[in-house]
Amino acid sequence: MDKGTIVRTVVLVIVWINMLLSNYGLQPIPVVSEDVIAEILAGVVTIWTWFKNNYVTVKGKQQKQVLQQNQLTK
């Protein structure tokens, strides 16, 4: 795994934990104190993680094609 994947995964987990804690009336992680901010962050990180880990851009589609040509992906 590269550093970007690890950072995205950690941020995604923190944001979702914070949002769930907030939704269940528990004390959220102090970094994000507002429900609205937590929801916005969850949405942004979810889209960011999805976008970075899928082949949705032209460059990403080219990368997938190269991986398939070299039998490096299913």
N, CA, C and O of each residue as an XYZ file, in Angstrom:
296
protein
N       0.839     -1.187      0.000
C       0.000      0.000      0.000
C       0.879      1.244      0.000
O       1.928      1.295      0.642
N       0.416      2.235     -0.738
C       1.157      3.484     -0.734
C       0.624      4.405      0.362
O      -0.418      4.135      0.958
N       1.341      5.485      0.618
C       0.969      6.403      1.704
C      -0.404      7.028      1.465
O      -1.173      7.217      2.407
N      -0.710      7.347      0.217
C      -2.000      7.966     -0.101
C      -3.168      7.076      0.284
O      -4.160      7.550      0.837
N      -3.055      5.797     -0.004
C      -4.116      4.847      0.343
C      -4.294      4.764      1.850
O      -5.421      4.745      2.345
N      -3.195      4.714      2.572
C      -3.261      4.639      4.036
C      -3.900      5.902      4.606
O      -4.764      5.815      5.477
N      -3.488      7.067      4.129
C      -4.048      8.341      4.614
C      -5.539      8.405      4.320
O      -6.324      8.762      5.199
N      -5.946      8.061      3.089
C      -7.372      8.104      2.736
C      -8.181      7.160      3.614
O      -9.274      7.507      4.061
N      -7.647      5.972      3.862
C      -8.357      4.992      4.682
C      -8.500      5.470      6.115
O      -9.580      5.353      6.696
N      -7.445      6.001      6.693
C      -7.492      6.486      8.076
C      -8.468      7.653      8.198
O      -9.270      7.693      9.131
N      -8.408      8.597      7.269
C      -9.322      9.749      7.316
C     -10.756      9.285      7.148
O     -11.646      9.778      7.840
N     -10.998      8.350      6.247
C     -12.343      7.830      6.037
C     -12.895      7.187      7.309
O     -14.039      7.436      7.689
N     -12.091      6.373      7.955
C     -12.524      5.704      9.181
C     -12.814      6.725     10.284
O     -13.832      6.617     10.968
N     -11.943      7.703     10.463
C     -12.149      8.724     11.499
C     -13.422      9.513     11.252
O     -14.197      9.752     12.178
N     -13.639      9.914     10.018
C     -14.826     10.711      9.698
C     -16.099      9.913      9.934
O     -17.057     10.434     10.504
N     -16.122      8.656      9.503
C     -17.325      7.856      9.701
C     -17.566      7.536     11.180
O     -18.712      7.540     11.629
N     -16.525      7.265     11.925
C     -16.685      7.035     13.365
C     -17.247      8.287     14.022
O     -18.160      8.207     14.844
N     -16.702      9.442     13.660
C     -17.164     10.699     14.228
C     -18.638     10.947     13.895
O     -19.410     11.370     14.756
N     -19.021     10.683     12.656
C     -20.404     10.898     12.258
C     -21.342      9.937     13.003
O     -22.412     10.344     13.455
N     -20.948      8.684     13.129
C     -21.781      7.724     13.847
C     -21.912      8.091     15.327
O     -23.000      8.007     15.897
N     -20.813      8.494     15.940
C     -20.869      8.912     17.348
C     -21.828     10.092     17.504
O     -22.636     10.129     18.432
N     -21.731     11.029     16.609
C     -22.581     12.212     16.663
C     -24.055     11.844     16.457
O     -24.930     12.363     17.151
N     -24.321     10.958     15.512
C     -25.706     10.557     15.230
C     -26.341      9.791     16.385
O     -27.554      9.865     16.578
N     -25.551      9.070     17.143
C     -26.079      8.316     18.280
C     -26.020      9.089     19.588
O     -26.235      8.522     20.659
N     -25.729     10.379     19.503
C     -25.741     11.235     20.680
C     -24.544     11.064     21.595
O     -24.582     11.498     22.747
N     -23.494     10.450     21.112
C     -22.284     10.281     21.908
C     -21.318     11.418     21.622
O     -21.485     12.148     20.646
N     -20.316     11.570     22.462
C     -19.323     12.630     22.282
C     -18.476     12.353     21.047
O     -17.744     11.364     21.013
N     -18.563     13.212     20.028
C     -17.729     12.988     18.839
C     -16.264     13.300     19.105
O     -15.919     13.901     20.122
N     -15.421     12.891     18.192
C     -13.996     13.182     18.283
C     -13.844     14.705     18.272
O     -14.448     15.361     17.423
N     -13.064     15.286     19.178
C     -13.019     16.741     19.323
C     -12.522     17.513     18.096
O     -12.701     18.729     18.024
N     -11.908     16.834     17.145
C     -11.414     17.532     15.957
C     -12.575     18.161     15.197
O     -12.443     19.262     14.663
N     -13.697     17.476     15.147
C     -14.879     17.974     14.450
C     -16.013     18.035     15.462
O     -16.465     17.004     15.960
N     -16.470     19.245     15.765
C     -17.459     19.381     16.814
C     -18.872     19.612     16.299
O     -19.818     19.499     17.079
N     -19.054     19.921     15.052
C     -20.379     20.207     14.513
C     -20.877     19.027     13.684
O     -20.107     18.410     12.948
N     -22.169     18.717     13.805
C     -22.758     17.631     13.015
C     -22.671     17.912     11.527
O     -22.365     17.019     10.737
N     -22.935     19.130     11.150
C     -22.923     19.483      9.732
C     -21.521     19.312      9.152
O     -21.363     18.788      8.050
N     -20.514     19.749      9.886
C     -19.137     19.605      9.422
C     -18.787     18.127      9.282
O     -18.124     17.736      8.322
N     -19.224     17.313     10.224
C     -18.948     15.875     10.171
C     -19.589     15.241      8.943
O     -18.971     14.407      8.282
N     -20.826     15.632      8.634
C     -21.512     15.077      7.474
C     -20.841     15.514      6.176
O     -20.689     14.717      5.251
N     -20.448     16.762      6.114
C     -19.754     17.265      4.917
C     -18.425     16.530      4.733
O     -18.092     16.097      3.630
N     -17.675     16.395      5.821
C     -16.403     15.670      5.739
C     -16.611     14.218      5.323
O     -15.848     13.683      4.519
N     -17.638     13.586      5.868
C     -17.921     12.195      5.501
C     -18.221     12.089      4.014
O     -17.732     11.181      3.340
N     -19.009     12.998      3.511
C     -19.324     12.991      2.084
C     -18.101     13.228      1.222
O     -17.888     12.528      0.232
N     -17.294     14.218      1.595
C     -16.092     14.547      0.824
C     -15.108     13.385      0.832
O     -14.575     13.010     -0.213
N     -14.872     12.820      1.997
C     -13.910     11.717      2.092
C     -14.424     10.480      1.370
O     -13.644      9.762      0.745
N     -15.724     10.222      1.445
C     -16.299      9.080      0.743
C     -16.110      9.226     -0.760
O     -15.676      8.288     -1.429
N     -16.432     10.394     -1.290
C     -16.264     10.633     -2.730
C     -14.791     10.570     -3.112
O     -14.440      9.973     -4.129
N     -13.930     11.180     -2.308
C     -12.492     11.184     -2.572
C     -11.951      9.759     -2.599
O     -11.208      9.390     -3.509
N     -12.320      8.964     -1.608
C     -11.841      7.588     -1.525
C     -12.349      6.774     -2.707
O     -11.592      6.008     -3.304
N     -13.617      6.932     -3.047
C     -14.186      6.212     -4.183
C     -13.469      6.611     -5.467
O     -13.093      5.752     -6.265
N     -13.283      7.899     -5.665
C     -12.670      8.420     -6.884
C     -11.230      7.944     -7.031
O     -10.809      7.558     -8.121
N     -10.474      7.972     -5.933
C      -9.061      7.600     -5.990
C      -8.865      6.091     -6.136
O      -7.827      5.657     -6.636
N      -9.829      5.290     -5.715
C      -9.657      3.841     -5.740
C     -10.399      3.164     -6.890
O     -10.477      1.936     -6.935
N     -10.939      3.942     -7.810
C     -11.646      3.391     -8.949
C     -11.128      4.034    -10.225
O     -10.510      5.098    -10.196
N     -11.386      3.385    -11.322
C     -10.888      3.855    -12.611
C     -11.963      4.704    -13.297
O     -12.595      4.246    -14.249
N     -12.174      5.932    -12.826
C     -13.225      6.785    -13.369
C     -12.691      7.904    -14.250
O     -13.466      8.513    -14.987
N     -11.414      8.193    -14.202
C     -10.841      9.236    -15.042
C     -10.212      8.599    -16.282
O     -10.029      7.383    -16.346
N      -9.889      9.429    -17.249
C      -9.223      8.924    -18.456
C      -7.899      8.256    -18.076
O      -7.581      7.170    -18.562
N      -7.136      8.912    -17.207
C      -5.859      8.352    -16.762
C      -6.087      7.015    -16.043
O      -5.343      6.057    -16.253
N      -7.106      6.959    -15.207
C      -7.411      5.738    -14.478
C      -7.787      4.593    -15.404
O      -7.385      3.451    -15.183
N      -8.564      4.902    -16.446
C      -8.951      3.874    -17.422
C      -7.730      3.373    -18.187
O      -7.636      2.186    -18.499
N      -6.799      4.271    -18.488
C      -5.564      3.860    -19.151
C      -4.734      2.966    -18.230
O      -4.147      1.981    -18.677
N      -4.690      3.313    -16.952
C      -3.955      2.493    -15.994
C      -4.560      1.101    -15.891
O      -3.837      0.106    -15.836
N      -5.886      1.032    -15.865
C      -6.560     -0.265    -15.784
C      -6.244     -1.106    -17.016
O      -6.016     -2.311    -16.911
N      -6.232     -0.467    -18.182
C      -5.924     -1.182    -19.415
C      -4.504     -1.757    -19.379
O      -4.287     -2.900    -19.783
N      -3.548     -0.974    -18.901
C      -2.168     -1.449    -18.796
C      -2.078     -2.609    -17.807
O      -1.383     -3.593    -18.063
N      -2.779     -2.495    -16.678
C      -2.774     -3.581    -15.690
C      -3.344     -4.865    -16.284
O      -2.807     -5.951    -16.069
N      -4.441     -4.728    -17.035
C      -5.053     -5.911    -17.638
C      -4.158     -6.517    -18.715
O      -4.071     -7.739    -18.834
N      -3.493     -5.669    -19.499
C      -2.591     -6.169    -20.546
C      -1.441     -6.969    -19.941
O      -0.975     -7.942    -20.534
N      -0.992     -6.560    -18.775
C       0.108     -7.246    -18.098
C      -0.364     -8.285    -17.094
O       0.425     -8.810    -16.309
N      -1.667     -8.578    -17.126
C      -2.293     -9.563    -16.248
C      -1.997     -9.295    -14.774
O      -1.697    -10.215    -14.013
N      -2.087     -8.024    -14.385
C      -1.837     -7.642    -12.995
C      -3.132     -7.390    -12.227
O      -3.097     -7.034    -11.049
N      -4.260     -7.571    -12.882
C      -5.554     -7.392    -12.237
C      -6.522     -8.430    -12.785
O      -6.289     -9.021    -13.840
N      -7.597     -8.640    -12.063
C      -8.600     -9.637    -12.479
C      -9.448     -9.097    -13.582
O     -10.347     -9.787    -14.064
